[in-house]
């Protein structure tokens, strides 16, 4: 898959079909000490061994299979895969629109590519960890061709984490379904300087076969919402899944995007399938606070939806500051001041035991890391102000 980071937004701009594994090489690329599972072309990977391939091997069109046949939650897939006719050099490969990598689509943009493995012996349904994707930045030339690398591979991290790693306003957290895989939900709010804020949400289905069928953001009363937008990534080369855009509904207390048809109406409707990232956005006339988003699942099951804390509009309250911790019940009082420092000193320690409001420096602003330490103190100083 390929992603573009531009103007604070991370969007998926391309995806490919799959290379189905047929042989396990027995290399020691990871430095663990490879104990080969056999000679020649064995079907098993030996303990400590790695299984790297060349770009030309991964990009062979005739052997690629479609994503729709693969259940990323169980690792099941039929073999040999479906093999409809194809033509052209980009068929089945990572396909990206020229307009997304040249001209206005490339101004100030950075690009990332992601690889992912799905295997029936290490799926979420058997307790496999969500560590089967990695991403790396790439550089492009003036005509949109990849011509180099921009940093090291971020191993075992899905590409949505590039947003949190490179945009200070972005927060990303995992939503895991027991035995069903996981999603990553990111949010950010950008001050337009005119009394309005742009709210941006990125939702990546890492490896859940249930897929996403709707995404809703709570909107308080008396908040005006405009410029509602949606972005997805196209399936191509004969994939069974539809590309029709999601439908948006503005209610009295929420903005909701949903698949154009339910699973009962059309199992191949455009849902947020595994290995894809969709974006949702709007402009509101109030500053951000800690709000609630709801991810609804496309395929039937329990739970039918999950709630997660995100940056969302507030009803005229001060903008969210992680370091504002000394208000009633550990919540904000609108100031980051000496009282917040005193509370942080009182809770100082590593690890933090129990609930610690001063633990504000986790992997994202809404997810603590279990320690109240110098990093928390530096973040508090950075947010110092009244109000």
Residue, then its C-alpha position, 0 to 999 in steps of 0.5 A: x500500500x502507499x500513503x501520502x502525508x500532505x497538509x497534515x493529512x495522511x491518506x492512502x492513495x494506492x493498494x495492490x493485489x497479494x503475492x501468495x507465498x509458495x516457498x520459505x527461504x531460510x536466511x539469517x537477515x534478522x541475526x537470530x541464528x537461522x535453523x533451516x526447516x529444510x533444503x531446496x524450497x521448503x514450505x516451512x520457515x525454520x526457527x530464527x530464519x527470515x524469508x526475504x524476496x526481491x521486488x521483481x518476485x513480489x511484483x510478478x503479475x501472473x501470480x498475484x491474488x485478490x484481497x477479497x479472498x483472504x480472511x485476515x482475521x483467520x489467515x484463511x485463503x483459497x489456493x490457487x487464488x482467483x486469476x481473471x484476465x488482466x492487461x497493462x503494466x500496473x494491473x494487480x500491482x500497487x496502483x496510484x493515480x498520477x494526480x496524487x504524486x505529481x503537480x498539486x498532489x505532490x506539493x509539500x507531500x511525503x510518501x510512505x509504503x507499507x507491506x503486510x503479511x497474513x498467515x494462517x498459523x499466526x492470525x488474530x483468531x489464534x491470538x497472533x499479535x498485530x505486528x504483521x505490517x511495517x512501513x517506510x518513507x519513500x522519495x519520488x522524482x518529478x514525474x512521480x516515480x519512487x527513486x529512493x528511501x527516506x529513513x529506516x523501516x518502521x517494523x511491526x507498525x501499520x502506516x497510520x502511525x506515520x501520522x502520529x510520528x510526523x504531525x504533532x496534532x495527530x493522535x492514533x490509538x488501537x481498537x482491538x477486537x478479541x480474535x477478530x483483528x484490530x483497527x487504528x483510529x487517528x484524530x487531529x484538530x487544526x486551528x484555522x485562525x478565524x474561529x474555526x477548526x478543521x477536524x481530521x480522522x484517519x481509520x485503518x483496518x489492520x487485519x479485521x475481517x469484520x470490516x468497518x461499516x460506519x464512522x460517527x463523531x459526536x457533535x455537541x449542541x450549538x456547534x456548526x459543522x461544514x466542509x464535510x469530506x470523505x476519502x478512500x482508496x480504489x480497488x482495481x484489476x477485478x477485485x470484487x469489492x465496490x468503490x462507491x463512496x460512503x454516505x454522510x448523515x448529519x444528525x442532531x448530535x453527530x456526523x456519520x459516514x456509512x457504507x452505501x449498502x449494509x452487509x445484508x444488502x450487498x456483502x461486496x459493498x464498500x466497507x473499510x476492509x483489511x489493509x485499507x485506510x479511510x479518512x473523514x473530515x469536517x470544519x467546526x466553529x468550536x475548539x477541540x476537546x476530548x470527544x467520542x467517535x464510534x466505529x460500526x462494524x460491517x459484518x454482523x457480530x458482537x460487539x456491533x460497534x466500538x467507542x473511542x476517545x478522539x479530538x472532537x468539537x466542544x461547546x465553547x470550552x477551551x482547547x484540549x491541553x493534555x497538561x491541564x490536569x488539576x480541575x475537578x475530578x482530574x479534568x481540565x480547568x482551562x489553565x496550565x499553571x503551578x497547580x498542575x505542576x504540584x499535582x505532577x510532583x505529587x504523582x511523580x514516579x516510574x511506574x505510575x501506580x493506579x490512575x495518574x492524571x499527570x501521566x500525559x506523555x504516552x505514545x499519543x496524547x490520549x494514551x498514557x505510557x505508565x510513567x510520570x517523569x521528565x517527559x511529562x514535565x516537558x510537555x506540561x511546560x510546552x503547554x503552559x498558559x492561562x487560559 
